[in-house]
C-alpha cells in the first residue's frame, strides 16, 4: 500500500514537472517570436 502511494505521488510530481517544462517551452517560443518580430 505504502509503495503504491509513493509511486502515484512520484507520477504526479513527474506530470507536474512535464507540464511546467511544456509551459516554459511555450513561453520561450512566444518570447522568441515576439523578439524577432520587434527587432529586439
Secondary structure, 3 states (H helix, E strand, C coil): CHHHHHHHHHHHHHHHHHHHHHHHHHHHHHHHHHHHHCCC
